[in-house]
Amino acid sequence: MTAPSTGPAATSASLALEFDEFDRRGKLVTLSWEGAQHLSQTGLVEVLPAGRDTWRLIPGGAVGSVHVEGLSVRVMPAASLGLTQLFFLLDHAADDPFLSSAVQARDDDELWFSVAESMARLAHQALSAGLLRGYRRVDEALTTVRGRIRLGDQIRRRPGMIIPLEVSYSEFTPDIPENRILRTAAHRLQFLPDLPDATRRRLAMVDARLADATLIPQGAQVPTWTPSRLNARYQDALALADRIVRRISVEVEDGHASSAAFVTEMPALFERFVESELTAALHGHCGRLLDNPVVDLSSGTEADGDDGTTGGRHRASGGRHRAPAGGSGDHISVRTGLVYEVDGDPVTTFVATYPTDRRARAAEHYRLLAACTALGVERAYLIYPAQRRDDAPQPRRIVHTDISIVEYPVDLAEGPAHSSRAIVELARQARELAAETTARRRTGARHRTEGRRHAR
């Protein structure tokens, strides 16, 4: 996909550039000031001036694809992910998933083609049984009575006037949220450059079929829709169309896309993927997963060991999951990641981090050490994308403590099934650790009870 540059600055005419997300050298391109501004606003790359109409593009920490002024810029994840795996991770974005199951893509496909072709296919399937209609409330000023007269508005807006009348009525119309979202997605995608003519025609047919539905302006709030029996045949297409409208921006000038952008943050995607998979595997199975509770590091004292100690280690008190509400500077707090609890007692904690460089993970080790100390647990997991195929989990025992931090790599490049299995295996280890911890605590409690009985 990447075309080599010819000379110190590559011409932007039909040029495709591909970057690794952590590439800090960048490449030179020729762009107008307006094109450079458009590209910079997407947040995909930093656009730095390097001469007259010459700019250096450096990845800005996100991944995605942008078209502007004939220039195609694509930033790929460092973990060597194909489109299939990228859409799988997007499917776990809790606030705005991008259904991987709806997008038919091979790893060597172009992102825009995969999304556009999938949208055309699903939209035609949804509309094959006819156009969905629904009732919508309309407030209008009419010369005849229709529906209900809004007396308050009539008196306030037209005092002493008989006509026009302020009325409200229900209209059975195709201009409903479902059709608006579907049409807007098809309308935006059909202007993308380099689409096959057949795909562009199919999207244009969807746009024309839904002509009575209002287009959603770029940047406007997307109307909400609720799955129901009535829109069941629309739901697959809507699941994809809703994400397209929210995530993909297309600006059209003179019937052509002047810019198109799909940009997402990989660290957030990876963290949400880990959280979603761990929650499904652990929450409710004799325990619960707490999302980043705040722990007060300074709440324990030496005197607490008399009645809250297990094996010489201070056991966190009942208020361990939040810092004291009173006093802003009299406590030391730490956010603890995803804390796995069984019967109200913490067992372990998980922190997902995206940077694969070992030095970049050092700060997370310190954070986990502090979290383990405050929670009173002896093991924590640091989860990150694997750098090599042979990467394996590696426990690191912290000197002068009983705490182990397990570096747990997940090979994203192996595909969705392999990634999910890795998290399921991690959850199994956490459940085994919970069983061992519970048995140890019960044994310790029984020995203390027997010791008190013999003392009497």
Protein Blocks (a to p, Z undefined) as FASTA:
>chain_A
ZZcdedjbdcfehpacdddfklcnbpaddddfklmmmmmmnomaccddebehiacdddeh
iacdddeehiacddddfklpafklmmmmmmmmmklccdfklpccdfkbcfklmmmmmmmm
mmmmmmmnopaddddddddddfbdehjadfklmmmmmghiabdcddddddddfbbfklmm
mmmmmmmmmmpghiafklmmmmmmmmmmmmmpccddehiacddddddfklmmmmmmmmmm
mmmmmmpccddeehiafbdcddddfklmmmmmmmmmmmmmmgopapacdehiacdfklpc
fklmmmmcgehiacddfklmbccfehjklcccddebjaddeehiafbdcdddfblcfklm
mmmmmmmmmmmmmnopabdcdddddfbfklccdddddehiabdcddddddfknojklmmm
mmmmmmmmmmmmmmmmmmmmmmmmmmmmmmmmmmZZ
